Amino acid sequence: MSEPGSATGAVVVGVDGSDGSRAALEYAMDEAARRGVPVRAIMAYAGPDVWSSAEGVIPDARILHDAAARDVRAIVDEVSAARAARGAPAPPVVEADIAMGPASTVLIHHSRGAAVLVVGHRGRGGLASRVIGSVGLSAVIHAECTVVVVRD
């Protein structure tokens, strides 16, 4: 798991590719532009289930890491481009980062030193409902900064 140190004062946002996380990223970019601080978009990914075959250990952890890094960067670039096309204000810096582990654990870790943590109402996991998702609820209860839950 990467360290939260560079997130000091940043707007940290959980990104998983869902519509809810894209809405959260939009909100985070608006908030960061208003505050004049960076955005740190974090994607959590699961470590590999290790098992062996004649070809060796599958899947390779580096492949999962690289795929998550590409995914979060693509989402950040897509949302940034759409905002620029609309003339929306850009935050000073938008970092895209990944960390291996459960999303709630990763985001709570990165809430240390953050100005605010932004999460979507519902992510990719679980069933759609009218109640807050488990990651959002965990963030609200355990984060070390203000938490904003964005509905899409």
C-alpha positions as CSV (number, residue, x, y, z in Angstrom):
1,M,0.0,0.0,0.0
2,S,1.4,3.4,-0.9
3,E,1.9,6.0,1.8
4,P,-0.6,8.8,2.3
5,G,2.2,11.4,2.8
6,S,1.8,13.1,-0.5
7,A,-1.9,13.4,0.1
8,T,-1.4,16.0,2.8
9,G,-4.0,18.6,2.3
10,A,-5.2,17.0,-0.9
11,V,-8.7,15.9,-1.9
12,V,-8.5,12.2,-1.9
13,V,-11.1,10.3,-4.0
14,G,-11.8,6.6,-4.4
15,V,-12.1,5.5,-8.1
16,D,-13.3,2.1,-9.3
17,G,-14.6,2.8,-12.7
18,S,-18.3,2.9,-11.7
19,D,-20.6,5.8,-12.5
20,G,-20.6,6.6,-8.8
21,S,-16.8,6.9,-8.7
22,R,-16.8,9.1,-11.8
23,A,-19.3,11.4,-10.1
24,A,-17.1,11.4,-7.0
25,L,-14.0,12.2,-9.1
26,E,-15.9,15.2,-10.7
27,Y,-16.8,16.5,-7.3
28,A,-13.3,16.0,-6.0
29,M,-11.9,18.0,-9.0
30,D,-14.3,20.8,-8.3
31,E,-13.5,20.8,-4.6
32,A,-9.7,20.7,-5.2
33,A,-9.9,23.6,-7.8
34,R,-11.9,25.6,-5.2
35,R,-9.4,24.9,-2.5
36,G,-6.3,25.2,-4.7
37,V,-5.1,21.8,-3.6
38,P,-4.2,18.6,-5.6
39,V,-6.5,15.7,-6.2
40,R,-5.3,12.2,-5.4
41,A,-7.4,9.6,-7.2
42,I,-6.9,6.2,-5.6
43,M,-7.9,2.8,-7.0
44,A,-7.7,-0.2,-4.7
45,Y,-7.2,-3.6,-6.3
46,A,-7.3,-7.1,-5.0
47,G,-4.0,-9.1,-4.8
48,P,-3.7,-12.2,-6.8
49,D,-5.1,-15.5,-5.6
50,V,-2.0,-17.5,-5.9
51,W,-2.1,-21.0,-7.4
52,S,0.3,-23.1,-9.4
53,S,0.1,-24.7,-12.8
54,A,2.6,-26.2,-15.2
55,E,3.3,-22.6,-16.4
56,G,4.1,-21.3,-12.9
57,V,2.3,-19.1,-10.4
58,I,-0.8,-17.5,-11.9
59,P,-1.8,-14.7,-12.1
60,D,1.3,-12.5,-11.9
61,A,0.9,-9.7,-9.3
62,R,2.7,-7.3,-11.6
63,I,0.1,-7.8,-14.3
64,L,-2.7,-6.9,-11.9
65,H,-0.7,-3.9,-10.6
66,D,-0.1,-2.5,-14.1
67,A,-3.7,-3.1,-15.2
68,A,-5.0,-1.1,-12.2
69,A,-2.5,1.7,-12.8
70,R,-3.7,1.9,-16.5
71,D,-7.3,1.8,-15.4
72,V,-7.1,4.6,-12.9
73,R,-5.0,6.8,-15.2
74,A,-7.5,6.3,-18.1
75,I,-10.5,7.2,-15.8
76,V,-8.7,10.4,-14.6
77,D,-7.8,11.3,-18.1
78,E,-11.3,10.8,-19.4
79,V,-13.0,12.8,-16.6
80,S,-10.3,15.5,-17.0
81,A,-10.9,15.8,-20.7
82,A,-14.7,16.0,-20.3
83,R,-14.3,18.7,-17.8
84,A,-11.9,20.7,-20.0
85,A,-14.3,20.4,-22.9
86,R,-17.0,22.0,-20.7
87,G,-14.6,24.7,-19.5
88,A,-14.8,23.4,-15.8
89,P,-12.0,24.7,-13.6
90,A,-9.0,22.3,-13.3
91,P,-7.4,21.4,-10.0
92,P,-3.7,22.3,-9.6
93,V,-2.6,18.7,-9.9
94,V,-4.4,15.4,-10.4
95,E,-2.5,12.3,-9.2
96,A,-3.6,8.8,-10.1
97,D,-2.5,6.1,-7.7
98,I,-3.2,2.5,-6.8
99,A,-2.9,0.4,-3.7
100,M,-3.5,-3.3,-3.2
101,G,-6.1,-4.1,-0.6
102,P,-9.7,-3.7,0.3
103,A,-11.1,-0.4,-0.9
104,S,-12.3,0.7,2.5
105,T,-8.9,0.0,4.1
106,V,-7.0,1.7,1.4
107,L,-9.2,4.9,1.4
108,I,-9.1,5.1,5.2
109,H,-5.3,4.8,5.1
110,H,-5.2,7.7,2.6
111,S,-7.6,9.8,4.6
112,R,-4.7,10.6,7.0
113,G,-3.6,14.1,6.2
114,A,-6.2,14.7,3.5
115,A,-8.4,17.7,3.4
116,V,-11.4,15.6,2.4
117,L,-12.1,12.1,1.2
118,V,-14.7,11.8,-1.5
119,V,-16.4,8.5,-2.3
120,G,-19.3,7.5,-4.6
121,H,-22.6,6.5,-3.2
122,R,-22.3,3.0,-4.7
123,G,-19.4,1.4,-6.4
124,R,-19.0,-1.7,-8.5
125,G,-19.5,-4.1,-5.6
126,G,-22.8,-5.2,-4.0
127,L,-26.4,-4.7,-5.1
128,A,-27.8,-1.3,-6.1
129,S,-29.8,0.1,-3.3
130,R,-31.0,3.3,-1.7
131,V,-28.5,3.0,1.2
132,I,-24.9,3.9,1.3
133,G,-22.4,1.3,0.1
134,S,-20.1,-0.6,2.5
135,V,-17.0,1.4,1.4
136,G,-18.8,4.7,1.8
137,L,-20.1,3.7,5.2
138,S,-16.7,2.5,6.4
139,A,-15.2,5.8,5.2
140,V,-17.8,7.9,7.1
141,I,-17.2,5.9,10.3
142,H,-13.4,5.5,10.2
143,A,-11.8,8.2,8.0
144,E,-9.5,10.7,9.6
145,C,-10.8,13.7,7.6
146,T,-14.1,15.0,6.4
147,V,-15.9,12.6,4.1
148,V,-18.2,13.5,1.2
149,V,-20.4,10.8,-0.3
150,V,-21.5,11.8,-3.8
151,R,-24.7,10.4,-5.4
152,D,-24.5,9.9,-9.2
